[in-house]
Amino acid sequence: MDHFVKLDRLPDGYDFPADLKDRIWFDAAAHKLGYHGYMSKADFDRLSQPTRDWGFRRALEDLFRQCVPEVGSAPQGSRRLLGVFTRLIAPR
């Protein structure tokens, strides 16, 4: 799955690590930073470490959050409503 965040530009002189170039890209015309698949914390660290551009690092952090599935996320839609009723009537 591909994930995207808004980013106006890459930091001056910034280049993606060679082994991650097939997973991360920047579309200058669309102002989007994209990543394909799961981003590990180690990958995030390697991508953010070479620069102190806080705008880029913030966008990369937002992208990282999208690329990591949430553990124990709240149920969506009707399952959430069912969960409320179950808690109300379940014996304690």
VOPAGU-2260 file (C-alpha; in pm, 1 decimal, decimal comma):
REM VOPAGU-2260
SITE   aa  ch    i         X         Y         Z
SITE  MET   A    0       0,0       0,0       0,0
SITE  ASP   A    1     123,7     348,8     -81,2
SITE  HIS   A    2     106,0     633,3     169,7
SITE  PHE   A    3     146,4    1005,8     102,4
SITE  VAL   A    4     195,6    1332,2     290,1
SITE  LYS   A    5     214,4    1690,0     169,4
SITE  LEU   A    6     567,5    1824,0     132,1
SITE  ASP   A    7     666,6    2135,4     -60,1
SITE  ARG   A    8    1029,6    2041,7    -118,8
SITE  LEU   A    9    1309,3    1812,0     -12,8
SITE  PRO   A   10    1589,3    1963,8     195,7
SITE  ASP   A   11    1875,9    2106,3     -11,1
SITE  GLY   A   12    2120,2    1832,5    -106,4
SITE  TYR   A   13    1906,3    1556,4      47,3
SITE  ASP   A   14    1917,3    1216,0    -119,6
SITE  PHE   A   15    1729,0     903,6     -14,0
SITE  PRO   A   16    1941,9     605,1      96,3
SITE  ALA   A   17    2010,6     383,1    -205,4
SITE  ASP   A   18    1845,5      73,5     -55,4
SITE  LEU   A   19    1521,1     265,8      17,2
SITE  LYS   A   20    1485,2     443,8    -318,8
SITE  ASP   A   21    1242,1     177,6    -440,8
SITE  ARG   A   22    1013,5     246,5    -140,8
SITE  ILE   A   23    1025,5     625,3     -92,3
SITE  TRP   A   24     986,9     902,0    -346,7
SITE  PHE   A   25     909,7    1271,1    -379,5
SITE  ASP   A   26     674,5    1411,7    -643,6
SITE  ALA   A   27     779,1    1778,0    -676,0
SITE  ALA   A   28     491,8    1868,0    -908,6
SITE  ALA   A   29     225,7    1728,0    -673,9
SITE  HIS   A   30     414,0    1830,2    -354,2
SITE  LYS   A   31     386,9    1475,9    -215,7
SITE  LEU   A   32     625,6    1253,0     -28,3
SITE  GLY   A   33     531,5     888,0     -74,0
SITE  TYR   A   34     628,3     555,8      78,6
SITE  HIS   A   35     535,4     205,0     -29,3
SITE  GLY   A   36     452,3     -46,5     243,3
SITE  TYR   A   37     558,0     -68,6     606,4
SITE  MET   A   38     820,1     176,1     736,1
SITE  SER   A   39    1025,1      43,3    1026,0
SITE  LYS   A   40    1156,9     272,4    1299,2
SITE  ALA   A   41    1508,5     199,6    1171,5
SITE  ASP   A   42    1407,3     314,0     821,2
SITE  PHE   A   43    1250,3     628,9     967,0
SITE  ASP   A   44    1569,4     702,7    1161,4
SITE  ARG   A   45    1786,5     652,4     853,0
SITE  LEU   A   46    1563,6     882,2     646,2
SITE  SER   A   47    1544,4    1160,7     903,4
SITE  GLN   A   48    1900,2    1151,7    1038,0
SITE  PRO   A   49    2085,8    1321,2     747,5
SITE  THR   A   50    1897,4    1652,5     782,3
SITE  ARG   A   51    1792,7    1904,7    1042,4
SITE  ASP   A   52    1514,8    2043,1     819,5
SITE  TRP   A   53    1228,5    2027,1    1070,2
SITE  GLY   A   54     958,3    2069,3     804,1
SITE  PHE   A   55    1086,5    1761,1     625,7
SITE  ARG   A   56    1129,6    1566,2     948,6
SITE  ARG   A   57     773,0    1650,4    1054,5
SITE  ALA   A   58     634,0    1534,1     717,2
SITE  LEU   A   59     842,2    1217,5     743,3
SITE  GLU   A   60     705,0    1155,5    1093,9
SITE  ASP   A   61     348,5    1192,7     962,5
SITE  LEU   A   62     430,8     950,4     683,0
SITE  PHE   A   63     583,1     705,9     932,9
SITE  ARG   A   64     261,0     709,2    1137,8
SITE  GLN   A   65      59,9     622,9     826,2
SITE  CYS   A   66     293,4     335,7     739,0
SITE  VAL   A   67     269,6     164,2    1078,4
SITE  PRO   A   68     -53,6     -20,6    1154,7
SITE  GLU   A   69    -211,6      81,0    1483,5
SITE  VAL   A   70    -227,0    -191,4    1743,9
SITE  GLY   A   71    -552,7    -206,9    1937,2
SITE  SER   A   72    -722,6      65,9    1737,7
SITE  ALA   A   73   -1086,3     141,6    1817,0
SITE  PRO   A   74   -1345,4     -45,8    1611,5
SITE  GLN   A   75   -1511,3     147,9    1332,8
SITE  GLY   A   76   -1880,4     200,3    1253,1
SITE  SER   A   77   -2136,0     -51,5    1373,3
SITE  ARG   A   78   -1874,5    -258,6    1558,0
SITE  ARG   A   79   -1808,9      42,2    1781,6
SITE  LEU   A   80   -2180,7      70,7    1862,6
SITE  LEU   A   81   -2199,4    -303,5    1929,9
SITE  GLY   A   82   -1902,9    -269,2    2164,9
SITE  VAL   A   83   -2083,4       0,1    2365,4
SITE  PHE   A   84   -2392,7    -217,2    2408,3
SITE  THR   A   85   -2183,6    -521,9    2496,6
SITE  ARG   A   86   -2009,4    -331,7    2774,2
SITE  LEU   A   87   -2340,1    -202,7    2907,9
SITE  ILE   A   88   -2503,6    -545,1    2937,5
SITE  ALA   A   89   -2200,7    -765,8    3006,0
SITE  PRO   A   90   -2178,8    -903,5    3358,6
SITE  ARG   A   91   -1897,3    -762,4    3568,7
